[in-house]
C-alpha cells in the first residue's frame, strides 16, 4: 500500500522520528498534536480552549495537505492535563466537529512533554466518508 507523509517542520518530528500525519490508502492518521508554533513556543499558555483551537487548526492543515478535510475525521483522542477543564476543551472540539460528530475520547494524563502543554490531540480520518451522517434516532 502506498504511504504518503506530511511533516509540519516541527523540531519534535525530527528529534523523535515521526511524521505529523501519514496517509495509507484512504486512511489518514494524525499524530498527537500540541499547541506549539513553528518556533517551538507553546500557544495559549494556561488556556486549554485556545490550545485546543490552535491544535485543531494544525490538524486541519495536515489533513488538507494529504487531501482530506475535518469533515473526514472519524475519531479524535484528546489527552488533557486537567480533566476539570474538560468543558473548555469540549467547547473548542464542538465548534469544529458539531456536524461531523467523530467518535471521541478525552482522558487525563499526568503531564505532556512541556509543562505549558495542556492538551494533545490525535485524529483518524477516512477519505470519502458519506456526506450525510445519520445518527440513530434521527
Order of alpha helices (4+ residues) and beta strands (2+ residues): beta-alpha-beta-beta-alpha-beta-alpha-beta-beta
